[in-house]
Amino acid sequence: MKEQKYTIQTSPFVVPTTDGKIIKEHFGRASDGNSQISIAHMIAPAGWSEPFQTPEFDEYTFIIKGKKQFIIDDEMIVLEAGQSIKIKKNTRVQYSNPFTIACEYLAICLPAFSMENVNRETK
């Protein structure tokens, strides 16, 4: 039997959320058991935010549409469509979309995202 040399993801894992954010993990722990990398397509609604966190993974974000705000340590950064950022592991960060339109983006985490290694602060 011929070895399969690629995987096409046609049914990503939709992460259940309570804040209106849409998270579709194409590759990662929840979708295919991969602990090395996670790749997710996300849509953060206008007004969305989450608590500060200090992840144990590098996170790359590429903005497809809209804008997303990052507070990294005490510095505020806003990215727009076509821009990207790498945030190194063990960096305190807060992600939000305080703007009036949804933000669509890709997030890639190395190693893969998990609730155990994101280290979210309680509000």
N, C-alpha and C positions, 0 to 999 in steps of 0.2 A: 504494500500500500504506500502511495506517495505521501511524503510528509507535507503537511499544510504549512506554508511559509508566510501566511498573512492571516489577519483576522479583520473582518469588516464588522463594525458594531452597528447594528440596526435597531437595537432596543436597549438604550442606556438605562441604567438604574436611576429612577426618579427618587431623589432623597425627600422624605417627608419633612415639611417645614411648617411653622406656625406664624411666620412673619411675612408671608406673601412672596418670598424669594423662590425662584424656580431653579432647581439644581438638577442637572442631568449628567451623571457620571458615566462617561464613555468607557474609561479604563480606570481601574483602581480596586481597592479592597471590596467595595460593595458590589461592583459590576462583574468583575472577573477574578477576584481574589488576589490581584496583583498588589503586593506590598511595596514594590520598588518605585512606582509612579502612579499618580492619579491625574486624569485629564477630565475636566468638567466644563460643560457649557452652562452659563448662569445668566439669569436675568434678575437684577435687583430693582424692585419697584421704587418709584419716587418716594422719598421720605424714609427709606429703609436704613437701618444701622444694626450693628451687632456689637457685643462687648469687646473690650480690648482682649487680646490674646498674645501668647508668646509661643508660637509653634516650634516643634522640634523637626521642622522640614523647611527647605527652601521653597518659596512660592513665587511663581511667575504669573503675571496677569497681563492679558492682552485685551484692550478695550475695542469692541466691535462697534457699538453704538452708544451714544450718551456720554456721561461723565461719571467718574467714581472718585470718592475722596478717601485718602489714606492719611492716618495720623501715625507717624513712625517716630517712636519716642515722643518728642514734643514738637515735631515738625509736621505741618500740614501740606500735603501734596494733592493736586487734582490732576487726573489724567483724562484725556479725551480720546475719541475714536481714532484708531491708528497708532496710539501710543502703548508702550508696555513698560513693565517694571519687574525687577527681581528683588525680593525681600529675603535676606539671609535668615536661616534658621536661628532660633533663640533671640529674635528681635521682637520687641513689644510693638504691636500694631493694632489699629482699629480700622475696620472697613465700613464705609457708609455711602449712601447716595442721598444727600440732602437736597438734591436738585428736583426739578419739576417733571422730568421725564425718566423713564426706566433706563437702566444701564445694562447693556448686554456685553458679556465678556467671557473669555476663556481663562480658566485657572488650572495651572499645572503645578503639582506638588511632588517634590523629591525628598525623602521617600514619600509614599502615598499618604494622603490625608487620613486621619482617623480621629474620632472624638477623644481618644486616649492621648494623642500626641499634639493636639491643638492648644491645650492649656488655656481655655477661655476663662476670663475672670467673671465672677458673679457680679451682677449689676448692683 
